[in-house]
């Protein structure tokens, strides 16, 4: 079991399903004055946030995540939930004058998503960093000043860290984004986020690889692409029983990839393990409602890729 620093948001997710397609409600000649409403079929509140989701999956994978994040006055039931999972909430700071972050996520029948995220207490700068040794760090989407500070903390202490700015990308200045990528052990993003990262930094893939040695790009049902200076590796997605909810798939993928790295797997095997973990996530509603044991994970991996995985 390895101690892993995990930063990012802690949030309550309110996930809703829309039976139609968002695109049917958008008129190309009216986008400058957009005003639309969607009647959803259901709403369910779950525990979420990027730090929470990554930590949840790392715990399923047998690791010891330590979260660096700030929650609000209503964090009590989330803290109790974490304790039941065997994840200590003690490293999470509390801002009693505000509420815990909330994400409102609407998914249409084509699995397109519209989300609104209220940072609330999550916008509070974390402050004093935790002590002790960490195998590595995963910096997920959350409070931008925290991400910048934690990246600096990791560099100063020689902790390998992986950056996944995700939904927080629009909030980064070009300078801050360039700073946290430079010196990172790897950059995670989806295809859209890669494009936005390149636009903000002015770096193409080759330039990004001058700043960080590893680029992992998720491509949804098409799997993922792992890029280093040595070339690119294409990884296929794991077949799923039924796509229920894509929310949290990226966080599950990150956790699986990190597990592969600290287990000494090849990059291709890391990508395959990441895709296997992500498959469990999309088969359940919400980001922390899937379950698996290590033997179950190994069996599913072998079925998908025709080879065993050494975990």
C-alpha positions in Angstrom: 0.0 0.0 0.0 1.4 3.4 -1.1 0.6 6.8 0.4 -0.5 9.1 -2.5 -1.2 12.8 -2.2 -4.5 13.6 -4.0 -5.6 17.2 -4.5 -8.7 18.7 -6.2 -12.3 19.3 -5.4 -14.5 17.7 -2.7 -18.1 18.0 -3.8 -21.7 16.8 -3.6 -22.8 15.8 -7.1 -26.3 16.3 -8.2 -26.6 14.2 -11.4 -29.6 14.5 -13.7 -30.6 12.7 -16.9 -32.2 14.4 -20.0 -34.1 12.1 -22.3 -33.4 14.2 -25.4 -30.3 15.6 -27.1 -29.0 19.0 -26.1 -28.1 19.8 -29.8 -31.8 19.7 -30.7 -32.4 22.8 -28.5 -29.5 24.9 -29.9 -30.2 27.1 -32.9 -27.0 28.1 -34.7 -28.3 31.6 -35.4 -29.3 32.2 -31.8 -26.1 31.1 -29.9 -25.4 34.8 -29.1 -28.5 35.0 -27.1 -28.8 31.5 -25.7 -31.7 30.7 -23.3 -32.6 27.0 -23.0 -34.3 24.8 -20.4 -34.2 21.0 -20.1 -36.8 19.0 -18.2 -34.8 16.2 -16.5 -36.2 12.8 -15.5 -34.4 12.3 -12.2 -32.0 13.9 -9.8 -29.8 12.0 -7.4 -27.2 13.4 -5.0 -23.9 11.5 -4.6 -20.5 12.1 -3.1 -18.0 13.4 -5.7 -15.4 16.0 -6.6 -12.2 15.1 -8.4 -10.1 14.5 -5.3 -12.9 12.4 -3.8 -13.4 10.3 -6.9 -9.7 9.7 -7.5 -9.2 8.8 -3.8 -12.2 6.4 -3.9 -10.8 4.5 -6.9 -7.3 4.4 -5.4 -8.7 2.9 -2.3 -10.5 0.2 -4.3 -7.1 -0.5 -5.9 -5.5 -1.0 -2.5 -3.7 2.3 -2.1 -3.7 4.9 0.7 -4.9 8.3 -0.7 -4.5 11.4 1.4 -6.7 14.3 0.2 -5.6 17.9 0.1 -8.8 19.9 -0.3 -11.2 22.2 1.5 -14.8 21.4 2.3 -17.6 23.4 4.0 -19.8 23.3 7.1 -21.9 20.5 5.6 -19.0 18.1 5.2 -20.0 15.9 8.1 -21.9 13.2 6.2 -19.2 13.0 3.5 -16.5 12.7 6.2 -18.5 9.8 7.8 -18.8 8.1 4.4 -15.0 8.4 3.9 -14.3 6.8 7.3 -16.5 3.9 6.4 -14.5 3.4 3.2 -11.3 3.4 5.2 -10.2 6.8 3.9 -9.2 9.3 6.5 -10.9 12.7 6.1 -8.5 14.3 8.6 -6.3 16.0 5.9 -9.3 17.8 4.5 -9.6 21.4 5.8 -13.0 22.8 6.7 -14.2 26.4 6.0 -17.1 26.7 8.4 -18.3 29.9 6.9 -19.3 28.3 3.5 -20.8 25.1 2.1 -19.0 22.3 0.4 -18.7 22.6 -3.4 -21.6 21.4 -5.5 -21.7 20.1 -9.0 -25.0 20.0 -11.1 -24.5 17.7 -14.0 -27.1 17.0 -16.8 -26.4 14.2 -19.2 -28.4 13.8 -22.5 -29.2 10.5 -24.2 -26.0 10.9 -26.4 -23.9 11.1 -23.2 -23.2 14.8 -23.8 -23.0 16.7 -20.5 -23.6 20.2 -19.3 -22.3 21.0 -15.8 -22.3 23.9 -13.4 -19.9 23.8 -10.5 -20.2 26.0 -7.5 -16.8 26.2 -5.8 -18.1 27.6 -2.5 -15.7 26.5 0.3 -13.6 24.7 -2.3 -12.2 28.1 -3.4 -10.5 28.5 -0.1 -6.8 28.2 -0.3 -5.7 25.0 1.6 -2.7 26.4 3.5 -0.3 24.1 5.3 0.7 21.0 3.4 0.7 17.5 5.0 3.9 16.1 6.2 5.5 12.7 5.6 6.5 10.7 2.5 4.4 10.2 -0.6 4.9 7.7 -3.4 3.5 10.3 -5.8 0.8 13.0 -6.2 -2.2 13.4 -8.4 -3.4 17.0 -8.8 -7.0 17.0 -10.0 -9.3 19.9 -10.9 -10.1 22.1 -8.0 -8.9 25.4 -6.5 -6.3 26.8 -8.9 -4.1 28.6 -6.3 -4.0 25.3 -4.4 -2.9 23.4 -7.5 -0.1 25.9 -8.1 1.0 25.7 -4.5 0.9 21.9 -4.3 2.9 21.6 -7.5 5.6 23.8 -6.0 5.5 21.8 -2.8 5.9 18.6 -4.7 8.8 19.9 -6.8 10.6 21.2 -3.7 10.2 17.8 -2.0 11.1 15.7 -5.0 7.6 14.1 -5.2 6.6 13.0 -8.6 3.2 14.4 -9.5 0.7 14.1 -12.3 -1.5 17.0 -13.3 -5.1 16.8 -14.5 -6.5 20.3 -14.7 -9.7 19.0 -16.2 -12.8 21.2 -15.7 -10.6 23.9 -13.9 -8.7 24.6 -17.2 -10.6 27.8 -18.0 -9.8 29.2 -14.6 -6.0 28.9 -15.1 -3.9 31.7 -16.4 -1.5 30.8 -19.2 1.4 31.3 -16.8 0.0 29.2 -14.0 -0.9 26.4 -16.3 2.5 26.4 -17.9 4.1 26.4 -14.4 2.2 23.3 -13.1 2.8 21.3 -16.3 6.5 22.1 -16.3 8.2 19.5 -14.1 5.2 17.3 -13.8 5.7 13.5 -14.2 2.8 13.4 -16.5 -0.2 15.3 -17.9 -3.7 13.8 -18.1 -6.5 15.2 -20.3 -9.2 14.4 -22.7 -9.1 15.4 -26.4 -10.9 18.6 -25.8 -8.8 19.5 -22.8 -5.6 18.9 -24.8 -6.7 21.4 -27.4 -7.5 24.0 -24.7 -4.2 23.3 -22.9 -2.3 23.9 -26.2 -4.3 27.1 -26.8 -3.5 28.4 -23.3 0.1 27.5 -23.2 1.0 28.0 -26.9 2.7 24.5 -26.9 2.0 21.7 -29.3 2.4 18.1 -28.3 6.2 18.2 -28.9 6.5 21.3 -26.8 4.4 19.8 -24.0 6.7 16.8 -24.0 9.7 19.1 -23.4 8.0 20.1 -20.1 6.6 16.8 -19.0 7.7 13.3 -20.2 4.2 11.8 -20.4 1.0 12.8 -22.0 -2.2 10.6 -21.5 -5.2 11.6 -23.6 -8.5 9.9 -23.1 -10.8 9.5 -26.1 -14.0 8.1 -24.6 -15.3 5.0 -26.3 -12.2 5.1 -28.5 -9.9 4.4 -25.6 -6.8 6.5 -25.0 -3.5 7.6 -26.4 -0.3 7.6 -24.4 2.5 9.9 -25.8 6.1 10.1 -24.9 9.2 11.3 -26.8 9.5 7.7 -27.9 6.2 7.7 -29.7 2.5 7.1 -29.2 0.7 4.0 -27.8 -3.0 3.5 -28.7 -5.1 1.7 -26.0 -8.5 0.4 -26.8 -11.4 0.8 -24.4 -12.7 -2.1 -22.3 -16.1 -3.5 -23.5 -18.9 -2.5 -21.1 -22.2 -4.1 -20.2 -24.1 -0.9 -20.5 -23.2 2.8 -20.5 -25.1 4.3 -17.6 -23.3 7.5 -16.7 -19.9 8.8 -18.1 -19.5 11.1 -15.1 -16.3 10.3 -13.2 -14.8 8.0 -15.9 -11.8 10.3 -16.2 -11.1 10.2 -12.5 -11.3 6.4 -12.4 -9.0 6.3 -15.4 -6.4 8.5 -13.6 -6.5 6.3 -10.5 -6.0 3.1 -12.6 -3.1 4.6 -14.5 -1.4 5.7 -11.2 -1.9 2.3 -9.8 -0.1 0.8 -12.8 2.8 3.2 -12.5 3.5 2.5 -8.9 3.1 -1.2 -9.6 5.9 -1.1 -12.2 3.7 -1.8 -15.2 4.6 -0.8 -18.7 2.9 2.4 -20.1 0.7 0.2 -22.3 -0.3 -1.9 -19.3 -1.0 1.3 -17.3 -3.4 2.5 -20.0 -5.1 -0.9 -20.2 -5.5 -1.0 -16.4 -6.8 2.6 -16.4 -9.4 1.7 -19.1 -10.5 -1.3 -17.0 -11.1 0.8 -13.9 -13.0 3.4 -16.0 -15.3 0.7 -17.4 -16.6 -0.1 -13.9 -17.3 3.6 -13.3 -19.4 4.2 -16.4 -21.6 1.2 -15.7 -23.0 2.9 -12.6 -24.8 6.1 -11.9 -22.6 8.6 -10.1 -18.9 8.7 -9.6 -18.4 6.5 -6.5 -21.0 3.8 -6.8 -19.1 1.1 -8.6 -17.3 -1.7 -6.8 -14.7 -4.3 -7.7 -12.1 -6.5 -6.0 -8.6 -6.9 -7.3 -9.2 -10.5 -8.5 -12.4 -9.2 -10.4 -10.3 -6.4 -11.9 -7.6 -8.8 -13.1 -10.2 -11.1 -14.6 -11.8 -8.3 -16.5 -8.5 -7.0 -17.7 -7.4 -10.4 -19.0 -10.8 -10.8 -20.8 -10.4 -7.5 -22.5 -6.8 -7.6 -23.5 -6.0 -11.3 -23.7 -3.1 -11.1 -21.2 -2.7 -11.1 -17.4 -1.8 -8.0 -15.4 0.7 -8.2 -12.5 -1.0 -6.6 -9.6 
